[in-house]
């Protein structure tokens, strides 16, 4: 099993790690395709460090990636499924990972994935990860859907591979160059509308108002509840994704993890001209204060992400007004 990495200028150590990630991804794709045949991958097996329920596949994926990276250049392994950083050896790299993103979708045959981030290792396991996302050596994901694809950036564009089921090799496709800019799609869980801060409600109100509202056009909402699937759609079609913090207990900072979910996705999106913020501030410039820190997350087309930030700068009377009286964004 191989992945085409020629011409990317990777160090032998980083190339080896990418090959191992791809190999585990290919194995997981086969396992996922056989859900219910060999085992119930959606069976509950416990709770992770963040208090989220673990499915059998969450633990299986975590074990597979950790074992594959033991004895490599990865010194430190930080996973959503582990309470603390795991030391794997004395290498030069630190890898953060959400081994199985979107696990609530395992049993309904919706695309799920793996998200990973690679940093240079420091002398300390925790400080290897509690740093700006702009310091990543690599950030990417594997998506398990109708195709198993791997998308990754090494800081010089966004590269795209698809698993060839016949050869079990990841074949490289043309790089993803630029986000489509004029897409009328947005992704948010609208069931939480009543809990959102007023700038987010105002932004969504104006989209829902469609051609009769201040935006003067109709929009479509998408929501998959799988960050990898949402990201892949936005990379291919454009649009904007929002997971704000809200007023519910435990949701003040949203539910997405900064280190191994938002930072690698932001790394990818900004490489193709997009934007990624917590609603106001740049994700790649922010410093997480702990391994499993959460952050609100807005990403996608740069102009749309900037518009969300602008709504946070509106005076209170503008965000509380009905869309047809809000004057600033009539265009």
Phi and psi restraints in degrees (value plus and minus 20) as a CYANA .aco file:
   2 UNK   PHI    -165.1  -125.1
   2 UNK   PSI     148.0   188.0
   3 UNK   PHI    -153.6  -113.6
   3 UNK   PSI     116.1   156.1
   4 UNK   PHI     -96.9   -56.9
   4 UNK   PSI      88.5   128.5
   5 UNK   PHI    -138.8   -98.8
   5 UNK   PSI     -14.8    25.2
   6 UNK   PHI     -81.1   -41.1
   6 UNK   PSI     120.2   160.2
   7 UNK   PHI      62.7   102.7
   7 UNK   PSI     -17.4    22.6
   8 UNK   PHI    -113.8   -73.8
   8 UNK   PSI     -27.0    13.0
   9 UNK   PHI      49.3    89.3
   9 UNK   PSI       8.9    48.9
  10 UNK   PHI    -100.8   -60.8
  10 UNK   PSI     127.3   167.3
  11 UNK   PHI     -86.1   -46.1
  11 UNK   PSI     136.6   176.6
  12 UNK   PHI     -76.6   -36.6
  12 UNK   PSI     -56.0   -16.0
  13 UNK   PHI     -86.8   -46.8
  13 UNK   PSI     -65.7   -25.7
  14 UNK   PHI     -88.6   -48.6
  14 UNK   PSI     -58.6   -18.6
  15 UNK   PHI     -81.6   -41.6
  15 UNK   PSI     -59.4   -19.4
  16 UNK   PHI     -84.4   -44.4
  16 UNK   PSI     -63.1   -23.1
  17 UNK   PHI     -82.7   -42.7
  17 UNK   PSI     -63.6   -23.6
  18 UNK   PHI     -82.4   -42.4
  18 UNK   PSI     -59.6   -19.6
  19 UNK   PHI     -82.9   -42.9
  19 UNK   PSI     -60.7   -20.7
  20 UNK   PHI     -89.1   -49.1
  20 UNK   PSI     -60.3   -20.3
  21 UNK   PHI     -80.5   -40.5
  21 UNK   PSI     -63.4   -23.4
  22 UNK   PHI     -83.9   -43.9
  22 UNK   PSI     -60.0   -20.0
  23 UNK   PHI     -83.5   -43.5
  23 UNK   PSI     -65.4   -25.4
  24 UNK   PHI     -84.9   -44.9
  24 UNK   PSI     -59.5   -19.5
  25 UNK   PHI     -79.7   -39.7
  25 UNK   PSI     -62.8   -22.8
  26 UNK   PHI     -83.2   -43.2
  26 UNK   PSI     -60.9   -20.9
  27 UNK   PHI     -84.8   -44.8
  27 UNK   PSI     -62.2   -22.2
  28 UNK   PHI     -85.0   -45.0
  28 UNK   PSI     -57.6   -17.6
  29 UNK   PHI     -78.0   -38.0
  29 UNK   PSI     -62.3   -22.3
  30 UNK   PHI     -87.1   -47.1
  30 UNK   PSI     -62.6   -22.6
  31 UNK   PHI     -81.4   -41.4
  31 UNK   PSI     -63.9   -23.9
  32 UNK   PHI     -84.1   -44.1
  32 UNK   PSI     -58.8   -18.8
  33 UNK   PHI     -84.5   -44.5
  33 UNK   PSI     -40.8    -0.8
  34 UNK   PHI    -124.1   -84.1
  34 UNK   PSI      -3.3    36.7
  35 UNK   PHI     -75.6   -35.6
  35 UNK   PSI     111.1   151.1
  36 UNK   PHI      68.5   108.5
  36 UNK   PSI     -39.6     0.4
  37 UNK   PHI    -107.2   -67.2
  37 UNK   PSI     -70.8   -30.8
  38 UNK   PHI    -114.6   -74.6
  38 UNK   PSI     -54.3   -14.3
  39 UNK   PHI    -184.6  -144.6
  39 UNK   PSI     145.1   185.1
  40 UNK   PHI    -111.6   -71.6
  40 UNK   PSI      77.0   117.0
  41 UNK   PHI     -92.5   -52.5
  41 UNK   PSI     -36.2     3.8
  42 UNK   PHI    -113.1   -73.1
  42 UNK   PSI     -16.6    23.4
  43 UNK   PHI     -84.3   -44.3
  43 UNK   PSI     116.4   156.4
  44 UNK   PHI     -91.4   -51.4
  44 UNK   PSI     117.3   157.3
  45 UNK   PHI    -151.7  -111.7
  45 UNK   PSI     -18.3    21.7
  46 UNK   PHI     132.4   172.4
  46 UNK   PSI    -178.2  -138.2
  47 UNK   PHI    -154.1  -114.1
  47 UNK   PSI     118.8   158.8
  48 UNK   PHI    -109.7   -69.7
  48 UNK   PSI    -195.7  -155.7
  49 UNK   PHI     -81.1   -41.1
  49 UNK   PSI     -48.1    -8.1
  50 UNK   PHI    -108.2   -68.2
  50 UNK   PSI     -18.2    21.8
  51 UNK   PHI      68.2   108.2
  51 UNK   PSI     -14.8    25.2
  52 UNK   PHI    -107.7   -67.7
  52 UNK   PSI     125.7   165.7
  53 UNK   PHI     -85.9   -45.9
  53 UNK   PSI     118.0   158.0
  54 UNK   PHI    -117.6   -77.6
  54 UNK   PSI     119.0   159.0
  55 UNK   PHI    -120.4   -80.4
  55 UNK   PSI     142.0   182.0
  56 UNK   PHI     -74.9   -34.9
  56 UNK   PSI     -60.0   -20.0
  57 UNK   PHI     -88.3   -48.3
  57 UNK   PSI     -51.3   -11.3
  58 UNK   PHI     -76.6   -36.6
  58 UNK   PSI     -70.4   -30.4
  59 UNK   PHI     -89.5   -49.5
  59 UNK   PSI     -61.7   -21.7
  60 UNK   PHI     -80.0   -40.0
  60 UNK   PSI     -65.3   -25.3
  61 UNK   PHI     -85.6   -45.6
  61 UNK   PSI     -62.1   -22.1
  62 UNK   PHI     -80.9   -40.9
  62 UNK   PSI     -66.1   -26.1
  63 UNK   PHI     -80.5   -40.5
  63 UNK   PSI     -62.4   -22.4
  64 UNK   PHI     -85.8   -45.8
  64 UNK   PSI     -65.4   -25.4
  65 UNK   PHI     -87.7   -47.7
  65 UNK   PSI     -63.2   -23.2
  66 UNK   PHI     -82.1   -42.1
  66 UNK   PSI     -64.5   -24.5
  67 UNK   PHI     -85.5   -45.5
  67 UNK   PSI     -58.5   -18.5
  68 UNK   PHI     -87.5   -47.5
  68 UNK   PSI     -47.6    -7.6
  69 UNK   PHI    -116.0   -76.0
  69 UNK   PSI     -27.8    12.2
  70 UNK   PHI     -86.9   -46.9
  70 UNK   PSI     112.6   152.6
  71 UNK   PHI      64.7   104.7
  71 UNK   PSI     -10.0    30.0
  72 UNK   PHI    -125.3   -85.3
  72 UNK   PSI    -183.4  -143.4
  73 UNK   PHI     -95.1   -55.1
  73 UNK   PSI     -23.9    16.1
  74 UNK   PHI    -101.1   -61.1
  74 UNK   PSI      90.6   130.6
  75 UNK   PHI    -101.1   -61.1
  75 UNK   PSI     -60.0   -20.0
  76 UNK   PHI    -146.8  -106.8
  76 UNK   PSI     118.0   158.0
  77 UNK   PHI    -144.3  -104.3
  77 UNK   PSI      96.6   136.6
  78 UNK   PHI    -136.3   -96.3
  78 UNK   PSI      99.3   139.3
  79 UNK   PHI    -146.0  -106.0
  79 UNK   PSI     128.8   168.8
  80 UNK   PHI     -77.6   -37.6
  80 UNK   PSI     -48.2    -8.2
  81 UNK   PHI    -110.9   -70.9
  81 UNK   PSI     -18.3    21.7
  82 UNK   PHI    -137.1   -97.1
  82 UNK   PSI     118.3   158.3
  83 UNK   PHI     -84.1   -44.1
  83 UNK   PSI     -59.3   -19.3
  84 UNK   PHI    -152.6  -112.6
  84 UNK   PSI     149.9   189.9
  85 UNK   PHI     -83.3   -43.3
  85 UNK   PSI     116.6   156.6
  86 UNK   PHI    -122.0   -82.0
  86 UNK   PSI     107.2   147.2
  87 UNK   PHI    -105.9   -65.9
  87 UNK   PSI     103.4   143.4
  88 UNK   PHI    -122.8   -82.8
  88 UNK   PSI     -39.0     1.0
  89 UNK   PHI     152.5   192.5
  89 UNK   PSI    -170.5  -130.5
  90 UNK   PHI    -141.0  -101.0
  90 UNK   PSI      15.1    55.1
  91 UNK   PHI     -97.9   -57.9
  91 UNK   PSI    -189.7  -149.7
  92 UNK   PHI    -127.8   -87.8
  92 UNK   PSI     -18.9    21.1
  93 UNK   PHI    -140.7  -100.7
  93 UNK   PSI     132.9   172.9
  94 UNK   PHI    -145.3  -105.3
  94 UNK   PSI     105.7   145.7
  95 UNK   PHI    -137.4   -97.4
  95 UNK   PSI     105.0   145.0
  96 UNK   PHI    -127.3   -87.3
  96 UNK   PSI     123.0   163.0
  97 UNK   PHI    -172.1  -132.1
  97 UNK   PSI     120.2   160.2
  98 UNK   PHI    -121.8   -81.8
  98 UNK   PSI      79.6   119.6
  99 UNK   PHI     -80.3   -40.3
  99 UNK   PSI     -53.9   -13.9
 100 UNK   PHI    -164.3  -124.3
 100 UNK   PSI      76.3   116.3
 101 UNK   PHI    -104.4   -64.4
 101 UNK   PSI     118.8   158.8
 102 UNK   PHI      62.2   102.2
 102 UNK   PSI      10.8    50.8
 103 UNK   PHI     -85.0   -45.0
 103 UNK   PSI     -37.7     2.3
 104 UNK   PHI     -86.3   -46.3
 104 UNK   PSI     -33.7     6.3
 105 UNK   PHI    -119.4   -79.4
 105 UNK   PSI     -16.2    23.8
 106 UNK   PHI     -76.7   -36.7
 106 UNK   PSI     -65.7   -25.7
 107 UNK   PHI    -107.7   -67.7
 107 UNK   PSI     -16.5    23.5
 108 UNK   PHI    -136.9   -96.9
 108 UNK   PSI      -8.0    32.0
 109 UNK   PHI      41.5    81.5
 109 UNK   PSI      19.7    59.7
 110 UNK   PHI    -127.0   -87.0
 110 UNK   PSI     129.5   169.5
 111 UNK   PHI     -76.2   -36.2
 111 UNK   PSI     112.7   152.7
 112 UNK   PHI    -147.4  -107.4
 112 UNK   PSI    -198.5  -158.5
 113 UNK   PHI    -187.8  -147.8
 113 UNK   PSI    -194.7  -154.7
 114 UNK   PHI    -146.3  -106.3
 114 UNK   PSI     114.1   154.1
 115 UNK   PHI    -138.1   -98.1
 115 UNK   PSI     116.5   156.5
 116 UNK   PHI    -161.0  -121.0
 116 UNK   PSI     135.8   175.8
 117 UNK   PHI    -161.5  -121.5
 117 UNK   PSI     117.3   157.3
 118 UNK   PHI    -144.1  -104.1
 118 UNK   PSI     106.6   146.6
 119 UNK   PHI    -139.1   -99.1
 119 UNK   PSI     139.7   179.7
 120 UNK   PHI     -85.9   -45.9
 120 UNK   PSI     116.6   156.6
 121 UNK   PHI     -95.6   -55.6
 121 UNK   PSI     123.5   163.5
 122 UNK   PHI    -125.2   -85.2
 122 UNK   PSI    -193.8  -153.8
 123 UNK   PHI     -92.0   -52.0
 123 UNK   PSI     -40.1    -0.1
 124 UNK   PHI    -131.6   -91.6
 124 UNK   PSI     111.8   151.8
 125 UNK   PHI     -77.6   -37.6
 125 UNK   PSI     -63.5   -23.5
 126 UNK   PHI     -93.9   -53.9
 126 UNK   PSI     -63.4   -23.4
 127 UNK   PHI     -88.7   -48.7
 127 UNK   PSI     -34.3     5.7
 128 UNK   PHI     -83.5   -43.5
 128 UNK   PSI     -43.9    -3.9
 129 UNK   PHI    -134.1   -94.1
 129 UNK   PSI     -45.2    -5.2
 130 UNK   PHI    -106.9   -66.9
 130 UNK   PSI      53.2    93.2
 131 UNK   PHI    -170.0  -130.0
 131 UNK   PSI     152.6   192.6
 132 UNK   PHI     -84.9   -44.9
 132 UNK   PSI     120.7   160.7
 133 UNK   PHI     -84.3   -44.3
 133 UNK   PSI     -41.7    -1.7
 134 UNK   PHI     -86.1   -46.1
 134 UNK   PSI     -32.7     7.3
 135 UNK   PHI    -109.7   -69.7
 135 UNK   PSI     -16.6    23.4
 136 UNK   PHI     -83.3   -43.3
 136 UNK   PSI     121.8   161.8
 137 UNK   PHI    -103.9   -63.9
 137 UNK   PSI     -50.7   -10.7
 138 UNK   PHI    -176.9  -136.9
 138 UNK   PSI     127.9   167.9
 139 UNK   PHI    -168.1  -128.1
 139 UNK   PSI     117.2   157.2
 140 UNK   PHI    -193.6  -153.6
 140 UNK   PSI    -189.3  -149.3
 141 UNK   PHI    -173.1  -133.1
 141 UNK   PSI     140.8   180.8
 142 UNK   PHI    -136.8   -96.8
 142 UNK   PSI     110.3   150.3
 143 UNK   PHI    -131.3   -91.3
 143 UNK   PSI     110.4   150.4
 144 UNK   PHI    -125.7   -85.7
 144 UNK   PSI      78.0   118.0
 145 UNK   PHI    -161.9  -121.9
 145 UNK   PSI    -170.2  -130.2
 146 UNK   PHI     -73.5   -33.5
 146 UNK   PSI     -54.6   -14.6
 147 UNK   PHI    -137.1   -97.1
 147 UNK   PSI     128.5   168.5
 148 UNK   PHI    -113.7   -73.7
 148 UNK   PSI      97.2   137.2
 149 UNK   PHI    -145.1  -105.1
 149 UNK   PSI     131.5   171.5
 150 UNK   PHI    -141.0  -101.0
 150 UNK   PSI     107.9   147.9
 151 UNK   PHI    -144.8  -104.8
 151 UNK   PSI     110.0   150.0
 152 UNK   PHI    -172.0  -132.0
 152 UNK   PSI     128.5   168.5
 153 UNK   PHI    -141.7  -101.7
 153 UNK   PSI     121.3   161.3
 154 UNK   PHI    -131.4   -91.4
 154 UNK   PSI       2.5    42.5
 155 UNK   PHI      70.4   110.4
 155 UNK   PSI     -13.3    26.7
 156 UNK   PHI    -158.1  -118.1
 156 UNK   PSI      37.4    77.4
 157 UNK   PHI      80.1   120.1
 157 UNK   PSI     159.2   199.2
 158 UNK   PHI    -140.6  -100.6
 158 UNK   PSI     103.3   143.3
 159 UNK   PHI    -125.3   -85.3
 159 UNK   PSI     131.9   171.9
 160 UNK   PHI    -158.5  -118.5
 160 UNK   PSI     106.1   146.1
 161 UNK   PHI    -146.0  -106.0
 161 UNK   PSI     132.8   172.8
 162 UNK   PHI    -147.1  -107.1
 162 UNK   PSI     118.6   158.6
 163 UNK   PHI     -94.4   -54.4
 163 UNK   PSI     101.9   141.9
 164 UNK   PHI    -103.9   -63.9
 164 UNK   PSI      90.9   130.9
 165 UNK   PHI     -86.6   -46.6
 165 UNK   PSI     -44.4    -4.4
 166 UNK   PHI     -93.8   -53.8
 166 UNK   PSI     -66.8   -26.8
 167 UNK   PHI    -113.9   -73.9
 167 UNK   PSI     -34.1     5.9
 168 UNK   PHI      39.9    79.9
 168 UNK   PSI       9.4    49.4
 169 UNK   PHI    -129.3   -89.3
 169 UNK   PSI     128.2   168.2
 170 UNK   PHI    -106.3   -66.3
 170 UNK   PSI      93.9   133.9
 171 UNK   PHI    -111.9   -71.9
 171 UNK   PSI     113.3   153.3
 172 UNK   PHI     -99.6   -59.6
 172 UNK   PSI     111.1   151.1
 173 UNK   PHI    -120.9   -80.9
 173 UNK   PSI     152.0   192.0
 174 UNK   PHI     -76.8   -36.8
 174 UNK   PSI     125.2   165.2
 175 UNK   PHI     -80.5   -40.5
 175 UNK   PSI     133.0   173.0
 176 UNK   PHI    -104.6   -64.6
 176 UNK   PSI      95.5   135.5
 177 UNK   PHI    -109.9   -69.9
 177 UNK   PSI     -65.6   -25.6
 178 UNK   PHI    -177.2  -137.2
 178 UNK   PSI     120.8   160.8
 179 UNK   PHI     -87.8   -47.8
 179 UNK   PSI     117.2   157.2
 180 UNK   PHI     -78.0   -38.0
 180 UNK   PSI     115.4   155.4
 181 UNK   PHI    -117.0   -77.0
 181 UNK   PSI     -40.6    -0.6
 182 UNK   PHI    -132.4   -92.4
 182 UNK   PSI      10.0    50.0
 183 UNK   PHI     -99.0   -59.0
 183 UNK   PSI     115.0   155.0
 184 UNK   PHI    -119.6   -79.6
 184 UNK   PSI      29.3    69.3
 185 UNK   PHI    -145.8  -105.8
 185 UNK   PSI     124.8   164.8
 186 UNK   PHI    -161.0  -121.0
 186 UNK   PSI     134.1   174.1
 187 UNK   PHI    -146.4  -106.4
 187 UNK   PSI     103.3   143.3
 188 UNK   PHI    -182.4  -142.4
 188 UNK   PSI     132.9   172.9
 189 UNK   PHI    -106.6   -66.6
 189 UNK   PSI      73.3   113.3
 190 UNK   PHI     -86.4   -46.4
 190 UNK   PSI     -35.0     5.0
 191 UNK   PHI     -84.8   -44.8
 191 UNK   PSI     -37.4     2.6
 192 UNK   PHI    -117.0   -77.0
 192 UNK   PSI      -8.0    32.0
 193 UNK   PHI     -67.2   -27.2
 193 UNK   PSI     -66.2   -26.2
 194 UNK   PHI     -86.2   -46.2
 194 UNK   PSI     -36.9     3.1
 195 UNK   PHI    -116.1   -76.1
 195 UNK   PSI     -32.3     7.7
 196 UNK   PHI     -90.5   -50.5
 196 UNK   PSI     134.9   174.9
 197 UNK   PHI     -86.2   -46.2
 197 UNK   PSI     134.9   174.9
 198 UNK   PHI     -80.2   -40.2
 198 UNK   PSI     -54.6   -14.6
 199 UNK   PHI     -82.5   -42.5
 199 UNK   PSI     -56.5   -16.5
 200 UNK   PHI     -90.1   -50.1
 200 UNK   PSI     -61.6   -21.6
 201 UNK   PHI     -80.7   -40.7
 201 UNK   PSI     -61.8   -21.8
 202 UNK   PHI     -84.8   -44.8
 202 UNK   PSI     -62.3   -22.3
 203 UNK   PHI     -80.0   -40.0
 203 UNK   PSI     -67.2   -27.2
 204 UNK   PHI     -89.4   -49.4
 204 UNK   PSI     -58.6   -18.6
 205 UNK   PHI     -74.0   -34.0
 205 UNK   PSI     -62.2   -22.2
 206 UNK   PHI     -91.3   -51.3
 206 UNK   PSI     -49.3    -9.3
 207 UNK   PHI     -92.9   -52.9
 207 UNK   PSI     -63.8   -23.8
 208 UNK   PHI     -84.0   -44.0
 208 UNK   PSI     -52.1   -12.1
 209 UNK   PHI     -83.5   -43.5
 209 UNK   PSI     -41.9    -1.9
 210 UNK   PHI      43.9    83.9
 210 UNK   PSI    -163.5  -123.5
 211 UNK   PHI     -83.0   -43.0
 211 UNK   PSI     -45.4    -5.4
 212 UNK   PHI    -105.1   -65.1
 212 UNK   PSI     -30.5     9.5
 213 UNK   PHI    -112.1   -72.1
 213 UNK   PSI    -192.5  -152.5
 214 UNK   PHI     -87.0   -47.0
 214 UNK   PSI     -40.3    -0.3
 215 UNK   PHI    -101.1   -61.1
 215 UNK   PSI     -40.9    -0.9
 216 UNK   PHI      48.0    88.0
 216 UNK   PSI       3.7    43.7
 217 UNK   PHI    -175.7  -135.7
 217 UNK   PSI     141.9   181.9
 218 UNK   PHI    -112.0   -72.0
 218 UNK   PSI     125.1   165.1
 219 UNK   PHI    -145.4  -105.4
 219 UNK   PSI     135.1   175.1
 220 UNK   PHI    -134.6   -94.6
 220 UNK   PSI     118.3   158.3
 221 UNK   PHI    -117.4   -77.4
 221 UNK   PSI     121.2   161.2
 222 UNK   PHI    -147.0  -107.0
 222 UNK   PSI     124.0   164.0
 223 UNK   PHI    -175.5  -135.5
 223 UNK   PSI      95.4   135.4
 224 UNK   PHI    -126.9   -86.9
 224 UNK   PSI     -43.2    -3.2
 225 UNK   PHI      45.8    85.8
 225 UNK   PSI      10.0    50.0
 226 UNK   PHI    -159.2  -119.2
 226 UNK   PSI      91.0   131.0
 227 UNK   PHI     -79.1   -39.1
 227 UNK   PSI     -59.5   -19.5
 228 UNK   PHI     -81.3   -41.3
 228 UNK   PSI     -65.9   -25.9
 229 UNK   PHI     -85.2   -45.2
 229 UNK   PSI     -60.2   -20.2
 230 UNK   PHI     -82.3   -42.3
 230 UNK   PSI     -63.0   -23.0
 231 UNK   PHI     -84.3   -44.3
 231 UNK   PSI     -64.0   -24.0
 232 UNK   PHI     -82.9   -42.9
 232 UNK   PSI     -60.6   -20.6
 233 UNK   PHI     -83.4   -43.4
 233 UNK   PSI     -63.0   -23.0
 234 UNK   PHI     -87.4   -47.4
 234 UNK   PSI     -58.6   -18.6
 235 UNK   PHI     -82.1   -42.1
 235 UNK   PSI     -55.9   -15.9
 236 UNK   PHI    -105.8   -65.8
 236 UNK   PSI     -52.5   -12.5
 237 UNK   PHI    -144.5  -104.5
 237 UNK   PSI     -30.9     9.1
 238 UNK   PHI      67.1   107.1
 238 UNK   PSI    -189.3  -149.3
 239 UNK   PHI      87.0   127.0
 239 UNK   PSI    -186.1  -146.1
 240 UNK   PHI    -162.7  -122.7
 240 UNK   PSI     124.7   164.7
 241 UNK   PHI    -137.9   -97.9
 241 UNK   PSI     117.5   157.5
 242 UNK   PHI    -152.9  -112.9
 242 UNK   PSI     106.9   146.9
 243 UNK   PHI    -151.4  -111.4
 243 UNK   PSI      64.8   104.8
 244 UNK   PHI     -97.9   -57.9
 244 UNK   PSI     143.7   183.7
 245 UNK   PHI     -90.7   -50.7
 245 UNK   PSI     138.8   178.8
 246 UNK   PHI    -168.2  -128.2
 246 UNK   PSI    -192.7  -152.7
 247 UNK   PHI    -103.9   -63.9
 247 UNK   PSI     -27.4    12.6
 248 UNK   PHI     -89.5   -49.5
 248 UNK   PSI     132.4   172.4
 249 UNK   PHI     -81.2   -41.2
 249 UNK   PSI     107.2   147.2
 250 UNK   PHI      65.4   105.4
 250 UNK   PSI     -17.9    22.1
 251 UNK   PHI    -136.4   -96.4
 251 UNK   PSI      -9.9    30.1
 252 UNK   PHI     -78.5   -38.5
 252 UNK   PSI     -52.3   -12.3
 253 UNK   PHI    -130.6   -90.6
 253 UNK   PSI       7.5    47.5
 254 UNK   PHI      50.7    90.7
 254 UNK   PSI    -179.8  -139.8
 255 UNK   PHI    -149.2  -109.2
 255 UNK   PSI     -25.4    14.6
 256 UNK   PHI    -105.5   -65.5
 256 UNK   PSI     123.0   163.0
 257 UNK   PHI    -106.5   -66.5
 257 UNK   PSI     115.2   155.2
 258 UNK   PHI     -85.8   -45.8
 258 UNK   PSI     -71.4   -31.4
 259 UNK   PHI     -88.3   -48.3
 259 UNK   PSI     -68.4   -28.4
 260 UNK   PHI    -133.7   -93.7
 260 UNK   PSI     -12.5    27.5
 261 UNK   PHI    -142.4  -102.4
 261 UNK   PSI     -82.2   -42.2
 262 UNK   PHI     -94.3   -54.3
 262 UNK   PSI     -61.8   -21.8
 263 UNK   PHI     -81.3   -41.3
 263 UNK   PSI     -67.7   -27.7
 264 UNK   PHI     -86.3   -46.3
 264 UNK   PSI     -55.9   -15.9
 265 UNK   PHI     -86.6   -46.6
 265 UNK   PSI     -61.9   -21.9
 266 UNK   PHI     -81.6   -41.6
 266 UNK   PSI     -59.0   -19.0
 267 UNK   PHI     -79.2   -39.2
 267 UNK   PSI     -64.4   -24.4
 268 UNK   PHI     -85.6   -45.6
 268 UNK   PSI     -70.5   -30.5
 269 UNK   PHI     -82.7   -42.7
 269 UNK   PSI     -60.9   -20.9
 270 UNK   PHI     -91.1   -51.1
 270 UNK   PSI     -43.3    -3.3
 271 UNK   PHI     -89.0   -49.0
 271 UNK   PSI     -39.1     0.9
 272 UNK   PHI    -133.4   -93.4
 272 UNK   PSI       6.9    46.9
 273 UNK   PHI      66.5   106.5
 273 UNK   PSI     -12.2    27.8
 274 UNK   PHI    -109.9   -69.9
 274 UNK   PSI    -197.6  -157.6
 275 UNK   PHI    -144.2  -104.2
 275 UNK   PSI     137.0   177.0
 276 UNK   PHI    -171.9  -131.9
 276 UNK   PSI      97.8   137.8
 277 UNK   PHI    -157.2  -117.2
 277 UNK   PSI     156.6   196.6
 278 UNK   PHI    -112.3   -72.3
 278 UNK   PSI      -2.2    37.8
 279 UNK   PHI      89.8   129.8
 279 UNK   PSI     -50.3   -10.3
 280 UNK   PHI    -153.2  -113.2
 280 UNK   PSI     -67.0   -27.0
 281 UNK   PHI    -126.7   -86.7
 281 UNK   PSI     128.7   168.7
 282 UNK   PHI     -81.3   -41.3
 282 UNK   PSI     106.7   146.7
 283 UNK   PHI     -84.5   -44.5
 283 UNK   PSI     -61.7   -21.7
 284 UNK   PHI     -91.0   -51.0
 284 UNK   PSI     -33.9     6.1
 285 UNK   PHI    -117.4   -77.4
 285 UNK   PSI     -30.4     9.6
 286 UNK   PHI    -100.3   -60.3
 286 UNK   PSI     130.6   170.6
 287 UNK   PHI    -129.5   -89.5
 287 UNK   PSI      91.7   131.7
 288 UNK   PHI     -87.0   -47.0
 288 UNK   PSI     125.4   165.4
 289 UNK   PHI    -116.8   -76.8
 289 UNK   PSI     -27.9    12.1
 290 UNK   PHI    -178.0  -138.0
 290 UNK   PSI     144.2   184.2
 291 UNK   PHI     -78.8   -38.8
 291 UNK   PSI     -63.1   -23.1
 292 UNK   PHI    -121.9   -81.9
 292 UNK   PSI       6.1    46.1
 293 UNK   PHI     -78.9   -38.9
 293 UNK   PSI     122.2   162.2
 294 UNK   PHI    -122.3   -82.3
 294 UNK   PSI     139.2   179.2
 295 UNK   PHI    -170.7  -130.7
 295 UNK   PSI     123.3   163.3
 296 UNK   PHI     -79.6   -39.6
 296 UNK   PSI     135.4   175.4
 297 UNK   PHI    -166.2  -126.2
 297 UNK   PSI     106.0   146.0
 298 UNK   PHI    -151.3  -111.3
 298 UNK   PSI     103.9   143.9
 299 UNK   PHI    -167.9  -127.9
 299 UNK   PSI     140.3   180.3
 300 UNK   PHI     121.4   161.4
 300 UNK   PSI    -167.8  -127.8
 301 UNK   PHI     -76.2   -36.2
 301 UNK   PSI     113.8   153.8
 302 UNK   PHI     -78.3   -38.3
 302 UNK   PSI     -61.2   -21.2
 303 UNK   PHI     -85.0   -45.0
 303 UNK   PSI     -57.4   -17.4
 304 UNK   PHI     -91.1   -51.1
 304 UNK   PSI     -59.8   -19.8
 305 UNK   PHI     -84.7   -44.7
 305 UNK   PSI     -61.1   -21.1
 306 UNK   PHI     -84.4   -44.4
 306 UNK   PSI     -54.7   -14.7
 307 UNK   PHI     -85.8   -45.8
 307 UNK   PSI     -58.6   -18.6
 308 UNK   PHI     -79.7   -39.7
 308 UNK   PSI     -64.1   -24.1
 309 UNK   PHI     -80.1   -40.1
 309 UNK   PSI     -60.8   -20.8
 310 UNK   PHI     -82.0   -42.0
 310 UNK   PSI     -54.7   -14.7
 311 UNK   PHI     -84.2   -44.2
 311 UNK   PSI     -51.1   -11.1
 312 UNK   PHI     -90.8   -50.8
 312 UNK   PSI     -39.8     0.2
 313 UNK   PHI    -110.3   -70.3
 313 UNK   PSI     -25.1    14.9
 314 UNK   PHI     -89.2   -49.2
 314 UNK   PSI     128.3   168.3
 315 UNK   PHI     -84.4   -44.4
 315 UNK   PSI     136.9   176.9
 316 UNK   PHI     -76.9   -36.9
 316 UNK   PSI     -56.4   -16.4
 317 UNK   PHI     -88.2   -48.2
 317 UNK   PSI     -44.4    -4.4
 318 UNK   PHI     -95.4   -55.4
 318 UNK   PSI     -61.4   -21.4
 319 UNK   PHI     -97.2   -57.2
 319 UNK   PSI     -39.9     0.1
 320 UNK   PHI    -113.5   -73.5
 320 UNK   PSI     -29.0    11.0
 321 UNK   PHI     -96.2   -56.2
 321 UNK   PSI     137.2   177.2
 322 UNK   PHI     -86.0   -46.0
 322 UNK   PSI     132.5   172.5
 323 UNK   PHI     -75.8   -35.8
 323 UNK   PSI     -53.7   -13.7
 324 UNK   PHI     -98.2   -58.2
 324 UNK   PSI     -23.5    16.5
 325 UNK   PHI    -133.9   -93.9
 325 UNK   PSI     -22.5    17.5
 326 UNK   PHI    -104.1   -64.1
 326 UNK   PSI      93.0   133.0
 327 UNK   PHI    -110.1   -70.1
 327 UNK   PSI     -44.6    -4.6
 328 UNK   PHI     -83.1   -43.1
 328 UNK   PSI     -54.3   -14.3
 329 UNK   PHI    -129.7   -89.7
 329 UNK   PSI      13.5    53.5
 330 UNK   PHI    -100.7   -60.7
 330 UNK   PSI      71.5   111.5
